[in-house]
Amino acid sequence: MVSMLIARLSTRLSFVPAAVIVVGLLLTGGATSAQVVAESHAIDLNWPLPAPTGNAGRCQISGVALDNSGNAFVLGRGENHWMPQTGFRRQKIKQAAVEIFSSDAGTATVSWGRGVFILPHQIVVDANDRVWVVDAGLHQVMKFDSSGKRLLVIGGPKVRLNMPTDIAFLSDGALVVSDGYVNSRVVKFDVDGHPVAAWGTKGTEALQFQTPHSVAIDDHDRIYVADRENNRIQVLSQQGEYLAAWTNVDRPITIRYAAGSLFVLSNLEADKGIVRRLSLDGKIIESFHTKPAGTTDDFEWPHGLAVSKDGDDVYVGFTLTGRRVQRYRRIVASQ
């Protein structure tokens, strides 16, 4: 089995040690024996270069997003570190919160967002290369162009988001926001940012949430909500109707739709992060650990997730002590 996996190694990943490829063939934490798969991706040691650069390595990296050219938008919290047992600073971050890394060498080319955010939680780039940042500290969702010019702010007396966590887009341009830490709901907005509907309350039943921490939407406008503390993903229609719940994901942190599948980042115990690729009926297709086998480096608390259109490249940002962004590249075909 080991020799077969090594033989299938992509030539572009020839720099990855064989030990990284074959370790961890059995994944735990929710996968049944019928769902056990080989490690599907391995860390790309040549991205970013130089590593780390800019804010990466110095601050908590809470989000990663890709534009249409494959450039990585990396969201950092600057000096406003947030530890679970403490509160967070209320001052605006002085450092540039957004850095853009080139898709090839991973060098930081542009940075912006000084004095704008308090507790940036997630970043998403839409189909038109507009950049959306969800700020849990400001209770707002903000839209920017790629150079950092602010175009729209959502949040305030008319909607009263309370520590929102993520955003995704329906095919007609409407927005869906996971309003997570306090309100325990999902809110739908029209293309102009006006509230249309809200779904969910705090709890453990269907259409109830315990920290809706992330949201994603597929090509059929089905809505996926990472119901973190309930250890499940809830699937909703675009009208907010409950369709299903998947319970094989273990504390889902961030979810992203790409290549016809749902990619789920789970953070089990600080440095035990796993990315799983799920089919749209909830079956595990492939998985990999975010901490390379045998390393003593800090890969604690994965939080941000971005996936290339073909699913071959996966980017993970680490918060708390990890404070890095890493790219993982496919090493074996899906099982």
HELIX and SHEET records of a PDB file:
HELIX    1   1 VAL A    2  ALA A    7  1                                   6    
HELIX    2   2 THR A   11  LEU A   13  5                                   3    
HELIX    3   3 ALA A   18  VAL A   22  1                                   5    
HELIX    4   4 SER A   33  GLN A   35  5                                   3    
HELIX    5   5 ARG A  228  ASN A  230  5                                   3    
SHEET    1   A 4 HIS A  41  ILE A  43  0                                        
SHEET    2   A 4 VAL A 325  ARG A 330 -1                                        
SHEET    3   A 4 ASP A 313  PHE A 318 -1                                        
SHEET    4   A 4 PRO A 302  VAL A 307 -1                                        
SHEET    1   B 4 ILE A  61  LEU A  66  0                                        
SHEET    2   B 4 ALA A  72  GLY A  76 -1                                        
SHEET    3   B 4 VAL A  98  PHE A 101 -1                                        
SHEET    4   B 4 ALA A 108  TRP A 112 -1                                        
SHEET    1   C 4 PRO A 120  VAL A 125  0                                        
SHEET    2   C 4 VAL A 131  ASP A 135 -1                                        
SHEET    3   C 4 GLN A 140  PHE A 144 -1                                        
SHEET    4   C 4 ARG A 150  ILE A 154 -1                                        
SHEET    1   D 4 ASP A 166  PHE A 169  0                                        
SHEET    2   D 4 LEU A 175  ASP A 179 -1                                        
SHEET    3   D 4 ARG A 185  PHE A 189 -1                                        
SHEET    4   D 4 PRO A 195  TRP A 199 -1                                        
SHEET    1   E 2 THR A 201  LYS A 202  0                                        
SHEET    2   E 2 GLN A 208  PHE A 209  1                                        
SHEET    1   F 4 PRO A 212  ILE A 217  0                                        
SHEET    2   F 4 ILE A 223  ASP A 227 -1                                        
SHEET    3   F 4 ARG A 232  LEU A 236 -1                                        
SHEET    4   F 4 TYR A 242  TRP A 246 -1                                        
SHEET    1   G 4 PRO A 252  ALA A 258  0                                        
SHEET    2   G 4 SER A 261  ASN A 267 -1                                        
SHEET    3   G 4 GLY A 273  LEU A 278 -1                                        
SHEET    4   G 4 ILE A 284  HIS A 289 -1                                        
END                                                                             
